[in-house]
Structures are given as C-alpha cells and as structure tokens.
Amino acid sequence: MIEYLQSLNDFIQFDFLQRALIGTLLLSLCSGILSPFIVAKKYAFIGSAVSHSTLLGLSLTIGVLGLSTPYVIFLTLLAITLMLNLFLAYSTYKDRIPADSLIGIFFTATMGLGIIIHGLVGKNSSELVSYLFGNILLIDNGDLLISSLLLIIVSLSIFPLFKKWIYTTFDPEGAQVSGISTKAFHYGFFLLITLVIVSAVKLSGTVLINTLLIMPGVFALKMGRNIKSVFVYSILFCLFTSTFGLSIANFFDQPSGATMTVIQFAVLGVFYLYRKVSKA
C-alpha cells in the first residue's frame, strides 16, 4: 500500500505521466457524457463497429500514407473513419438493415481490410500496434489539445440540447411527431462517437475504447434515480475507474488501456454483487 502511494509521486515528477493523466480525465469526461446514450439506445456493438473500423483508417493513415504528425494523423484518420461510418449511420437509421447483421458485416470487413493493407504495406508496424492497444508514452501536447477541443464539442453538442437528446433517445417516434429532426440527432450521435473513438486511440487503443463507452452507462442506468443523476454517476464512474486504472497500470508497469478495462469490470462486478447480496 505504501509503495503504491509512493508511486503516485510519479505523476508529479514525470511529464509524460502528467499528460497521460490529463488525457485520461478529458477522455473520461467525454465518455461519461456519451455512455448513457449508447447503452440506452442499445448501441453497444455499434461502438465496437466504429472502433474496429479505425483499424482500416490507421492502416491507411500510418501504413499507406506514412503520416506521423499528430494533427495530420488525427484529421486524416477522422476523415476516413467518418466516411466509413456514414454507411453505418445510414443503414441503422430506422433499421434499414438488421443491426446485429450489419454490425457483424461492417466491423469484420473493415478490420479484415485493415489487416490486409497493413500486411501488404508494413510501414510503422510498432506505431500501429501502440495505437491498437494504447500507449500512454505516445500522449503529447497535440493529443491533449485535440482531447480538450473534443470535450468542448461534446459538451456544446449535448448540454444545450439535453432535453431533445433525451427525447430522441428514449422516444424517437414521439420526438419525430413533435417536430424534432431525429435524423439529424442520429447522424450527430454517430459523429460524436467517431470523434471520441478516434481521439482515444492513443490512450486506450481501438480494441479497448469501447469499454469506456459502455460500462459507465451500464453502471449509471442502474444507480441513477433520475436522468440527471444517471449522467452524474456515469461521469464519476468513468473518472474514478480510469484514473485509478492509470495509477495501477503505472504501479505494475502494465498497459493503461487494458488495466482500465479490468478495473472498470471489477468495479462493475463488485457493484452487482453488492446489489445482489443487499437484496437477499
């Protein structure tokens, strides 16, 4: 315990850990805001589809184009991923194609193409792997600026129109009848998810980002007694488990993304066990 507390001084002494901590806080706030919507919409696997499609974008961005500047990588990856996910957003609107079938086709096809392209080109293999699984050593000031802008975009997109977001999420038919453009909110939601996932690939990796977008919402929807408390619980859960996971990853010298996932799962498991025992 003493050694763990001493290891927290690393976040004061080392700049790269300070950047990782700030990036974790920014990403947690974004994920905590969006997570209840994803769970309520039953879009958990669509988040997986979007995150897996970034593999194709990364293969094209890093492998084919050979880009290395953070801003250029982010903008190029964002553009490629958005183009891929326009099809997903269009197809899931009003269930034009069964969601489970579409998700399976989409993320396996894009992931397969990404692996093939990476195998053929084979440039910057180590950097691609670090993007896939997350590496806090890659966090720089450019990434923090992108994450800060992302938090501003997510906050300004959600909170001023909060009631409409809730309406379109829980009663899309009623929202459409009342004159709300559910189609605009649908496409806007996919845009926000894509922004968060593309921005998070360095910290948690494309493989593990979906955890940050699901578990806080699951926890919050079980804990919250009203809509506002749901989002408060989601944000707090994401902030606590992510920062604690980062500190544990530093202490045991383990990958940050994987450690955050395990910590979130453990906290969620303890919560469900406590509820089950308390009701017995």
Stockholm file with secondary structure:
# STOCKHOLM 1.0

chainA/1-280         MIEYLQSLNDFIQFDFLQRALIGTLLLSLCSGILSPFIVAKKYAFIGSAVSHSTLLGLSLTIGVLGLSTPYVIFLTLLAITLMLNLFLAYSTYKDRIPADSLIGIFFTATMGLGIIIHGLVGKNSSELVSYLFGNILLIDNGDLLISSLLLIIVSLSIFPLFKKWIYTTFDPEGAQVSGISTKAFHYGFFLLITLVIVSAVKLSGTVLINTLLIMPGVFALKMGRNIKSVFVYSILFCLFTSTFGLSIANFFDQPSGATMTVIQFAVLGVFYLYRKVSKA
#=GR chainA/1-280 SS CHHHHHHTTHHHHCHHHHHHHHHHHHHHHHHHHHHHHHHHTTCHHHHHHHHHHHHHHHIIIIIISCCCCHHHHHHHHHHHHHHHHHHHHHHHGGGSSCHHHHHHHHHHHHHHHHHHHHHHHCCSHHHHHHHHHCCGGGCCHHHHHHHHHHHHHHHHHHGGGHHHHHHHHHCHHHHHHTTCCHHHHHHHHHHHHHHHHHHHTTTTHHHHHHHHHHHHHHHHHHHCSSHHHHHHHHHHHHHHHHHHHHHHHHHHTCCHHHHHHHHHHHHHHHHHHHHHHHHC
#=GC SS_cons         CHHHHHHTTHHHHCHHHHHHHHHHHHHHHHHHHHHHHHHHTTCHHHHHHHHHHHHHHHIIIIIISCCCCHHHHHHHHHHHHHHHHHHHHHHHGGGSSCHHHHHHHHHHHHHHHHHHHHHHHCCSHHHHHHHHHCCGGGCCHHHHHHHHHHHHHHHHHHGGGHHHHHHHHHCHHHHHHTTCCHHHHHHHHHHHHHHHHHHHTTTTHHHHHHHHHHHHHHHHHHHCSSHHHHHHHHHHHHHHHHHHHHHHHHHHTCCHHHHHHHHHHHHHHHHHHHHHHHHC
//
